[in-house]
């Protein structure tokens, strides 16, 4: 998610999101579906928010 995506969500669903934590990962939208590099970036970026530690 980029800042512009968060802004769109807030514009559309602002009342529902006021007490939610929205994480911006700043991953550009220039990858193809199931791109291995994107999967690796997502795994590394999201794991801390899920409580998963790198091994």
C-alpha positions as CSV (number, residue, x, y, z in Angstrom):
1,X,0.0,0.0,0.0
2,X,1.2,3.5,-0.9
3,X,0.1,6.8,0.7
4,X,-2.3,7.4,-2.1
5,X,-4.1,4.0,-1.4
6,X,-4.4,5.0,2.3
7,X,-5.9,8.3,1.3
8,X,-8.5,6.6,-1.0
9,X,-9.5,4.3,1.8
10,X,-9.9,7.2,4.2
11,X,-11.9,9.1,1.8
12,X,-14.3,6.2,1.1
13,X,-14.4,4.6,4.6
14,X,-13.1,7.3,6.9
15,X,-15.7,6.7,9.7
16,X,-14.9,2.9,9.8
17,X,-11.2,3.4,9.9
18,X,-10.8,6.1,12.5
19,X,-9.6,3.6,15.2
20,X,-7.8,1.2,12.8
21,X,-4.0,1.0,12.2
22,X,-3.3,1.2,8.5
23,X,0.2,0.2,7.6
24,X,1.9,1.7,4.5
25,X,4.6,-0.6,3.2
26,X,5.7,1.8,0.4
27,X,6.0,-1.0,-2.2
28,X,5.5,0.4,-5.6
29,X,2.9,-1.2,-7.8
30,X,5.2,-2.4,-10.6
31,X,5.3,-6.1,-10.1
32,X,3.5,-8.9,-11.9
33,X,1.2,-11.3,-10.2
34,X,3.1,-13.8,-8.0
35,X,6.4,-12.1,-8.8
36,X,9.1,-13.8,-6.6
37,X,10.7,-10.5,-5.7
38,X,7.4,-9.1,-4.6
39,X,6.6,-12.1,-2.5
40,X,10.0,-11.8,-0.8
41,X,9.5,-8.1,-0.2
42,X,6.0,-8.7,1.2
43,X,7.2,-11.5,3.5
44,X,9.9,-9.4,5.0
45,X,7.7,-6.3,5.3
46,X,4.6,-7.9,6.7
47,X,6.1,-10.4,9.1
48,X,6.9,-7.9,11.9
49,X,3.2,-6.8,11.9
50,X,2.2,-10.4,12.2
51,X,4.6,-11.1,15.1
52,X,6.8,-13.4,12.9
53,X,10.5,-13.2,13.4
54,X,13.1,-13.8,10.8
55,X,15.0,-17.0,11.3
